[in-house]
Structures are given as structure tokens and as C-alpha cells.
Amino acid sequence: MSKKECGRIKNLRNSLSKAYKSGLMVEEVPKEYLVESNQRVCIDEGIAKWKESKKGIQIASTTVNPWLDIEHRRYWLARLDSTVVGILILTPIHHGHWQIVNVVPFNSSPKGTSEALIHAVLKAIEAEQDTLDESTSSLHSDSTGDSIPYPNYQISIGDATSTPGLVSFGISATQDVVPRHNPSPKLETLVKIYNKVAYLGGLFGRKEFRSKFDPKYNIMYVCYPRDAFDKGSRFSLFEDLINALRK
């Protein structure tokens, strides 16, 4: 194990330790519970105060909408002394794949709340996948005499692969934005604007935080119509790129 990997694991363990020593509890809650109780009001207030505390250019935090497509999403809450201090929202992608849509530690949350929420979700999905593997293995064993192994859980940044039980953070901003095809002066300018805004908006920090969980990175591409740089303004082209990072 490399020195960098050891540091990553130590960092994550320290964060989890601080969260749990403070008395933090994390659990998945039924969406019906959120709708029927006053928890929804508390969550909205927590998110609103969290947004208000943010300074500078905000990109990621403006996309928090916990009640969008609620029937298909899963919710984990972090509580401290029965008070909700954080929320994680998980949404299905396809074929047993999941994406972490939002992780919001409220202003009153202890250090390590985000890590504790993500860790709880990964353990839950891993357990579900293990159960699925056992049942599938048993079925294959009964019919063929040989069990067929399935991949374990993975977490990725970028597009989800075909691995069952995979959890994705979605797309992350990177400084390695490289024009691939049909380069032009407008495209070069767009990359420079992106780098400045992503830095000021703290998007590069999100990737650094996510690296604690040792994700697998997949290259993502943003494509524009052939005549986009002839007709579109730099602002509209940049807006399209930022919108891609919000998904």
C-alpha cells in the first residue's frame, strides 16, 4: 500500500471517528416518513441555512432539491440527539446502479458527518449486493453445479460502468479539461473560463474530498453541436458546460 493510500485511509478513519464519538447516528429512512412527519420542514430549514452559510461563487449547492422525484430516491439522515444534522440522497441510475445526488451536512453537524453518511450508504449497498450475490449464486449452483462469482461493490466518479451494485458520485470537476476535436479559439477561451470559475466555486475541492473513498475515475465528455462555436456566445457555451457538472 502506497503512502498516499495510507494517508487517505487514515484521513477517512479519523473523520468517521470524530463523527461517531460525537454521538452521530446515521440511518436510511422511508420516504413516507419524510412526507408524513415534520422532518421535511426540518430538512428544508437545514439546507436553507447551509446554503446561506456558503460564501463566494456557488455552483453545486444551488442544485439541492431533496424532494425532486421522491418516489424513486432513497434517503439517509444523520442525527445528533434526535435532531437531523445532515442528509444524503441516493437515486437509481440503471441495473442496480446508484448515484449519490447530494450530501448536505447542516451547520450544526459535527465534523465527519459527510463521510459518515457516505460510508453508511456504501456499506448498505455492499450488503444488498452481497445478499443478491448469495441468492444468485445459489440459483446458479442448483442449475449448473457451479456457482458464478459476481463483482463486489465499487464507487466511481463519472459514468457508471456495468458492475452490479456500483455507486457513483456523478461527474466531478477536474483541471484536466482538454479539447479533443475541432479545437478553436472560443473553445480554448471556454476552458480558461471553466478553470477559473471551477476553482472559485470550490469544485476542485469536491474531487479531493471524494478521493477519500478511493473511487474509480471514468473519463467524461461534453459535446457541442458542430456550429455551436459559430453561433453561440462564450457565456452560453460556458453555461452548458457548468450545467453538465450539476447533473
C-alpha positions as CSV (number, residue, x, y, z in Angstrom):
1,M,0.0,0.0,0.0
2,S,1.4,3.4,-1.0
3,K,2.0,6.3,1.4
4,K,-0.8,8.2,-0.4
5,E,-3.3,5.4,0.1
6,C,-2.3,5.0,3.8
7,G,-2.9,8.8,4.3
8,R,-6.3,8.5,2.6
9,I,-7.4,5.7,4.8
10,K,-6.2,7.4,7.9
11,N,-8.0,10.6,6.9
12,L,-11.2,8.8,6.4
13,R,-10.9,6.8,9.7
14,N,-10.2,10.0,11.6
15,S,-13.3,11.7,10.1
16,L,-15.5,8.8,10.9
17,S,-14.1,8.5,14.4
18,K,-14.9,12.2,15.2
19,A,-18.4,11.8,13.9
20,Y,-19.3,8.7,15.8
21,K,-17.6,9.9,19.0
22,S,-19.8,12.9,19.0
23,G,-22.9,10.6,19.1
24,L,-23.8,10.9,15.5
25,M,-26.3,8.3,14.2
26,V,-26.9,7.6,10.5
27,E,-29.8,5.6,9.1
28,E,-31.9,5.1,6.0
29,V,-35.4,6.4,6.4
30,P,-38.5,5.6,4.4
31,K,-39.6,8.4,2.1
32,E,-43.1,8.0,3.5
33,Y,-41.7,9.0,6.9
34,L,-40.3,12.2,5.5
35,V,-43.5,13.2,3.8
36,E,-45.8,12.4,6.7
37,S,-43.7,13.9,9.5
38,N,-42.3,17.3,10.3
39,Q,-38.9,16.1,9.3
40,R,-39.3,17.6,5.8
41,V,-39.6,21.0,7.3
42,C,-36.5,20.5,9.5
43,I,-34.6,19.3,6.4
44,D,-35.6,22.2,4.3
45,E,-34.6,24.6,7.1
46,G,-31.2,22.8,7.5
47,I,-30.5,23.0,3.8
48,A,-31.5,26.7,3.6
49,K,-29.2,27.6,6.4
50,W,-26.4,25.6,4.9
51,K,-26.8,27.5,1.6
52,E,-26.8,30.8,3.4
53,S,-23.5,30.0,5.1
54,K,-21.8,29.4,1.8
55,K,-19.7,32.3,0.5
56,G,-18.3,33.2,-2.9
57,I,-19.5,31.7,-6.2
58,Q,-21.8,28.7,-5.6
59,I,-22.5,26.1,-8.2
60,A,-23.0,22.7,-6.6
61,S,-25.1,23.9,-3.6
62,T,-27.7,25.5,-5.8
63,T,-28.8,22.1,-7.2
64,V,-30.0,20.7,-3.8
65,N,-33.7,19.7,-4.3
66,P,-34.4,16.9,-1.9
67,W,-38.0,16.3,-2.9
68,L,-37.5,16.0,-6.7
69,D,-38.5,12.6,-7.9
70,I,-39.0,11.5,-4.3
71,E,-40.8,8.2,-5.3
72,H,-37.6,6.8,-6.8
73,R,-35.0,8.1,-4.4
74,R,-33.6,6.8,-1.1
75,Y,-32.7,8.9,1.9
76,W,-30.2,8.7,4.7
77,L,-30.3,11.0,7.7
78,A,-27.6,11.9,10.2
79,R,-29.0,12.7,13.7
80,L,-27.4,14.1,16.8
81,D,-29.5,13.8,19.9
82,S,-32.6,13.0,17.7
83,T,-32.0,16.2,15.7
84,V,-31.4,15.9,12.0
85,V,-28.0,17.4,11.1
86,G,-27.4,16.0,7.6
87,I,-28.9,14.3,4.7
88,L,-27.7,12.1,1.8
89,I,-29.9,11.5,-1.3
90,L,-29.4,8.4,-3.5
91,T,-31.0,7.9,-6.9
92,P,-31.1,4.8,-9.1
93,I,-29.3,5.0,-12.4
94,H,-29.9,1.7,-14.1
95,H,-29.5,-2.1,-13.5
96,G,-28.7,-1.8,-9.8
97,H,-26.5,1.2,-10.1
98,W,-26.9,4.2,-7.8
99,Q,-25.7,7.8,-7.8
100,I,-25.2,10.0,-4.7
101,V,-27.1,13.1,-5.7
102,N,-26.4,15.3,-2.7
103,V,-24.6,15.1,0.6
104,V,-25.5,18.0,2.9
105,P,-24.0,18.4,6.4
106,F,-26.1,21.0,8.2
107,N,-24.3,23.8,10.0
108,S,-25.0,22.2,13.4
109,S,-23.4,18.9,12.3
110,P,-20.2,17.6,13.8
111,K,-17.0,17.1,11.8
112,G,-17.1,13.9,9.7
113,T,-20.9,14.0,9.1
114,S,-20.5,13.9,5.3
115,E,-18.0,11.0,5.5
116,A,-20.3,9.1,7.9
117,L,-23.3,9.5,5.6
118,I,-21.4,8.3,2.5
119,H,-19.8,5.4,4.5
120,A,-23.2,4.2,5.7
121,V,-24.6,4.2,2.2
122,L,-21.7,2.3,0.7
123,K,-22.0,-0.3,3.5
124,A,-25.7,-0.6,2.8
125,I,-25.3,-1.1,-0.9
126,E,-22.5,-3.5,-0.4
127,A,-24.7,-5.6,2.0
128,E,-27.5,-5.6,-0.5
129,Q,-25.2,-6.7,-3.3
130,D,-23.8,-9.5,-1.1
131,T,-27.3,-10.7,-0.5
132,L,-28.1,-10.6,-4.2
133,D,-24.8,-12.4,-4.9
134,E,-25.7,-15.2,-2.5
135,S,-29.2,-15.7,-3.9
136,T,-27.9,-15.6,-7.5
137,S,-25.0,-17.9,-6.7
138,S,-27.4,-20.4,-5.1
139,L,-29.6,-20.3,-8.1
140,H,-26.7,-20.9,-10.5
141,S,-25.4,-23.7,-8.2
142,D,-28.7,-25.5,-8.2
143,S,-28.9,-25.4,-12.0
144,T,-25.3,-25.9,-13.1
145,G,-23.5,-27.3,-10.1
146,D,-21.1,-24.4,-10.2
147,S,-21.5,-21.0,-8.5
148,I,-20.8,-17.9,-10.6
149,P,-19.0,-15.1,-8.8
150,Y,-20.2,-11.5,-9.2
151,P,-18.1,-8.4,-8.8
152,N,-18.2,-6.6,-5.4
153,Y,-19.4,-3.1,-4.8
154,Q,-17.5,-0.3,-6.4
155,I,-17.8,3.5,-6.3
156,S,-17.0,5.7,-9.3
157,I,-16.7,9.3,-10.3
158,G,-18.1,9.9,-13.8
159,D,-20.2,7.4,-15.8
160,A,-21.4,4.2,-14.1
161,T,-20.0,1.0,-15.6
162,S,-21.8,-2.3,-15.9
163,T,-20.7,-3.5,-12.5
164,P,-23.7,-4.6,-10.3
165,G,-24.1,-2.6,-7.1
166,L,-21.9,0.2,-8.2
167,V,-22.3,3.6,-6.6
168,S,-21.3,6.8,-8.4
169,F,-20.6,10.3,-7.2
170,G,-21.5,11.5,-10.7
171,I,-19.3,13.9,-12.7
172,S,-16.6,15.8,-10.9
173,A,-14.8,18.9,-12.0
174,T,-11.2,18.4,-13.0
175,Q,-8.4,20.7,-14.1
176,D,-7.6,18.4,-16.9
177,V,-10.1,19.7,-19.4
178,V,-8.6,19.0,-22.8
179,P,-10.2,20.0,-26.2
180,R,-10.4,16.7,-28.2
181,H,-11.9,17.5,-31.5
182,N,-12.4,20.6,-33.7
183,P,-10.4,23.0,-31.4
184,S,-11.0,26.7,-31.9
185,P,-10.1,30.0,-30.1
186,K,-13.5,30.0,-28.5
187,L,-13.0,26.5,-27.1
188,E,-9.6,27.5,-25.6
189,T,-11.2,30.5,-24.0
190,L,-14.1,28.4,-22.7
191,V,-11.6,26.0,-21.0
192,K,-9.8,29.0,-19.3
193,I,-13.1,30.4,-18.0
194,Y,-14.1,27.0,-16.8
195,N,-10.9,26.6,-14.8
196,K,-11.3,30.0,-13.1
197,V,-14.9,29.5,-12.2
198,A,-14.5,25.9,-11.0
199,Y,-11.6,27.0,-8.8
200,L,-13.6,29.9,-7.3
201,G,-16.7,27.7,-6.9
202,G,-14.7,25.1,-5.0
203,L,-15.5,22.3,-7.4
204,F,-11.9,21.0,-7.4
205,G,-12.3,20.5,-3.7
206,R,-15.2,18.2,-4.2
207,K,-13.0,15.8,-6.2
208,E,-10.3,15.9,-3.4
209,F,-12.9,15.1,-0.8
210,R,-14.3,12.2,-2.8
211,S,-10.9,10.7,-3.2
212,K,-11.1,9.6,0.4
213,F,-13.3,6.8,-0.8
214,D,-10.8,5.6,-3.4
215,P,-13.2,5.9,-6.4
216,K,-12.6,4.6,-9.9
217,Y,-12.4,7.5,-12.3
218,N,-14.1,7.4,-15.7
219,I,-13.4,10.0,-18.4
220,M,-16.5,12.1,-19.3
221,Y,-17.1,14.1,-22.5
222,V,-19.1,17.2,-23.1
223,C,-20.1,17.6,-26.7
224,Y,-21.3,20.6,-28.6
225,P,-23.1,20.8,-32.0
226,R,-20.8,21.4,-34.9
227,D,-21.8,25.1,-35.3
228,A,-22.1,25.9,-31.6
229,F,-18.9,28.0,-31.6
230,D,-20.0,29.9,-34.6
231,K,-23.5,30.8,-33.3
232,G,-23.3,30.5,-29.5
233,S,-21.8,33.1,-27.2
234,R,-19.0,32.2,-24.8
235,F,-21.4,32.7,-21.9
236,S,-24.0,30.3,-23.3
237,L,-21.3,27.7,-24.1
238,F,-19.9,28.0,-20.6
239,E,-23.3,27.7,-19.1
240,D,-23.9,24.4,-20.9
241,L,-20.6,23.1,-19.5
242,I,-21.4,24.1,-15.9
243,N,-24.9,22.6,-16.2
244,A,-23.2,19.3,-17.1
245,L,-21.3,19.4,-13.8
246,R,-24.5,20.0,-11.9
247,K,-26.1,16.7,-13.0
